[in-house]
Amino acid sequence: MEENRETDEMIESSENVNEEVSGIAVAEDKPLDKNVKLMSPTRMVLRRFFRSKLSIVGLVMLAALLLFCWIGPFVYPVYKEDTVDRSGRYEYTAYDVSSDNGEYVQLFVTFNNVNDLAGPSAEHILGTDEQGMDIFTRLMYGGRRSMIVSFLAVFLTSALGIIMGGISGYYGGIVDNIIMRICDVLMCLPMLPLMLIIGTVLDANGVPQRYYIYLLMGLLSVFSWPGMARLVRGQILFLREQEYMVAAEAMGYSTARKIFKHLIPNILPQILVSMTLSLGSMILYESTLSYLNLGVPVPYASWGTMIEIISKRSDILQNNFNVWVPSGICIIIAVLGFNFIGDGLRDALDPKQRR
Amino acid sequence: MFKYILKRLGISILILFGVSLILYILLRAMPTDFVQQKIIALNTTGATVTDEFIQAMKESYGLADIPIVGYFKWLGNILRLDFGKSFISQREVLSEVFDGGRIGTSFTVAAIATVFEFLIAIPLGITAATHQYSIRDYIVTVLVLVGISLPSFFFGQLLKDIFSNKLHWFPVSGMQTPGMSQTGIALFFDRLWHMFLPILTVVILSIGGRMRMTRTNMLEVLNADYIRTARAKGLNERVVIYKHAFRNTMIPLVTGLAGLIPSLFSGAMITESVFDLEGIGSYALNAMTQGDIPVIMTYNMFLAALSVLGVLLADLMYAVVDPRVKLA
């Protein structure tokens, strides 16, 4: 059964190579199969993946971000996530005053003991935010939090989706029917409003705001597995009818072995693509929830919460680009990176594509 | 066909039942005294909330009963078309949520954005597919993927800051120029001018998905046998692409139209609140952060009903547009 499949793919790959070398002159005296190099499916996929420039760009973007967030704090250990710059600074305000003695300028000097909303300088590469914390440093720590939360959410969603979709597709019948109806219901739930409601519920039950985003993203996974479940179910329904599954049945393999050894490896490519693409959307979700004031509170940072301040203070929106634009750019780079990689993977894994 | 629709409608009602149950149970996870506390807090911000009103509210939402009993009481009220009163304004929820101006604003933004989305995304998708792997394909793909990757609030705020605050090309926020008494055409254009940036935001964020879909479909169709036949007959490439291929690419696009129903009426929550548009989305967002239970329930059930309807219509459209599809 497995062998059957293997040879199938080998023939496919040799065809593929044939097509690729068709432009090159092939020595006519040797039989064709001696002339072509056989490639394993994995190597073919990798080759196609790396041939696309976009996937490489995506990989580089993400690698750079991951290095920045995890290695960055060791390279640039000047500030911590919550270090407030208390070096202070003088603020000068001038007023025109006219009195009997004539006109003169009155200068007020105030000492602000927190160096807040500073512009980019040697001490603070991207300046400081409204709390006097270093933005460059917070980008690193915020990136860690945003990405970890999104990774966890994607893994939880996928795990639930694979289990539910697997059960549904493998057993069929009434179990399948029940799980699919649950999927229908969950797919009709408006996600963002739902998260806002859950936010209010958490607030009402006295959960500290620090944990909101973790709980919210966890619950988001609990509600958003139907997409993955449908994908897995559809694939299993298709694969179940294949000869090698009939053979596995005839060999009397256990259910677990059939599922984990024969079905899951064959669905893995699609699962991988879907997971990569949803990593991007989870980062967007996390930042949107943070923007709606459901993220981690100050002094903790995440990319979304670093932008949130502009919804409250329009002076920062207008005058302090360095406070909110960098984290927005980080979000875009991360999401774009995942989208590029997901797109490249999808093209590379598509058996219909011969390139 | 008729039997199929009836069956699907039956399933839809079951789905809505499930959705409302989940929402209700979630809302009931808020302690009653928290709701009371919220109402009193709102009281201080201007709205007058009397004790009798709070008591009536608790009773009509079954906040005094255990959740499951409360749910069926709520369901009974809904079936009698009694959606209750908003905690904040104390007006009937139905007239609040479906206020003509609000839903009109959201619909205008969504409708114009959808038209532009299709007008831009479809040609882009076709060129990307017919020039697959060329430099043109790469450029279009990168641009639309950037569009998908933008966080709506960030992009909206950025546009607002650059074009309204700095360049003064567009108004900063709101629905129409304050202190101006325009009528007719002038008022219409003034409103459009205010809606320009929100529409732009929605269009740029949504082009990507539509363009990718068109590209994938077009590529699939271009590999079909009948396209090879058309080319073999010696037909002009234009005719092959726009007559033979494009018509079949249209199938998912047309059925996709039905799937747009929810987004046309539900309003873009984040975008509306960024630009201070008085649409249904920003209204609902406000209600949700303030814990206005009757409004939250009605709005979300409205959304769920729309998406159930959208899915059903999309499936029906398939059968109408594509004669190969048979409904069973």
Contacts between the chains, C-beta under 8 A, distances in Angstrom:
chain1	res1	chain2	res2	distance
A	53	B	138	7.2
A	54	B	138	7.1
A	54	B	141	7.0
A	54	B	142	7.0
A	181	B	11	7.8
A	181	B	14	7.1
A	181	B	15	7.7
A	181	B	18	7.8
A	182	B	18	7.8
A	184	B	11	7.3
A	184	B	15	5.1
A	184	B	18	7.9
A	185	B	15	5.3
A	185	B	18	3.6
A	185	B	19	5.7
A	185	B	22	7.2
A	187	B	307	7.8
A	188	B	15	5.5
A	188	B	16	7.5
A	188	B	19	5.2
A	188	B	304	4.6
A	188	B	307	5.2
A	188	B	308	5.7
A	189	B	19	5.8
A	189	B	22	6.6
A	189	B	23	7.7
A	189	B	304	6.9
A	190	B	266	7.6
A	190	B	300	5.6
A	190	B	303	4.3
A	190	B	304	6.7
A	190	B	307	7.7
A	192	B	269	6.2
A	193	B	269	7.8
A	193	B	284	6.7
A	193	B	288	6.0
A	193	B	296	7.2
A	193	B	299	7.1
A	193	B	300	5.3
A	193	B	303	7.1
A	194	B	23	7.6
A	194	B	26	7.5
A	194	B	300	7.6
A	196	B	285	7.3
A	196	B	288	4.1
A	196	B	289	6.7
A	197	B	23	7.2
A	197	B	26	5.6
A	197	B	27	6.3
A	197	B	288	6.3
A	197	B	296	6.3
A	197	B	300	7.9
A	198	B	26	6.5
A	200	B	30	6.6
A	200	B	288	7.0
A	200	B	289	7.4
A	200	B	291	5.1
A	201	B	26	6.2
A	201	B	27	7.5
A	201	B	29	4.7
A	201	B	30	5.4
A	204	B	29	7.6
A	204	B	30	4.1
A	204	B	31	5.7
A	204	B	34	3.9
A	204	B	291	7.8
A	205	B	29	7.1
A	205	B	30	7.6
A	205	B	31	7.0
A	280	B	148	8.0
A	280	B	149	6.5
A	284	B	149	7.7
A	284	B	151	5.6
A	287	B	151	5.2
A	287	B	153	7.9
A	287	B	154	7.7
A	288	B	151	6.5
A	288	B	152	7.3
A	288	B	153	6.6
A	288	B	270	6.6
A	291	B	151	7.5
A	291	B	153	4.7
A	291	B	154	8.0
A	291	B	270	7.5
A	292	B	270	8.0
A	292	B	285	7.7
A	292	B	289	7.6
A	293	B	289	7.7
A	304	B	151	7.9
A	307	B	151	7.7
A	307	B	153	7.0
A	307	B	154	5.8
A	307	B	157	7.7
A	310	B	157	5.7
A	311	B	153	7.6
A	311	B	157	8.0
A	317	B	157	6.2
A	317	B	160	7.8
A	317	B	161	5.7
A	317	B	165	7.6
A	318	B	161	6.2
A	318	B	165	5.1
A	318	B	166	7.9
A	324	B	154	7.9
A	324	B	157	7.7
A	325	B	158	7.4
A	328	B	151	6.7
A	328	B	154	4.0
A	328	B	158	7.2
A	331	B	151	5.4
A	331	B	154	6.9
A	332	B	146	7.2
A	332	B	149	5.3
A	332	B	150	6.2
A	332	B	151	7.5
A	332	B	154	7.8
A	335	B	148	7.7
A	335	B	149	3.8
A	335	B	151	7.9
A	336	B	145	6.2
A	336	B	146	6.2
A	336	B	149	4.2
A	339	B	145	5.0
A	339	B	148	6.3
A	339	B	149	5.8
A	340	B	145	6.7
A	343	B	141	7.5
A	343	B	145	7.1
A	352	B	223	7.7
A	355	B	133	7.5
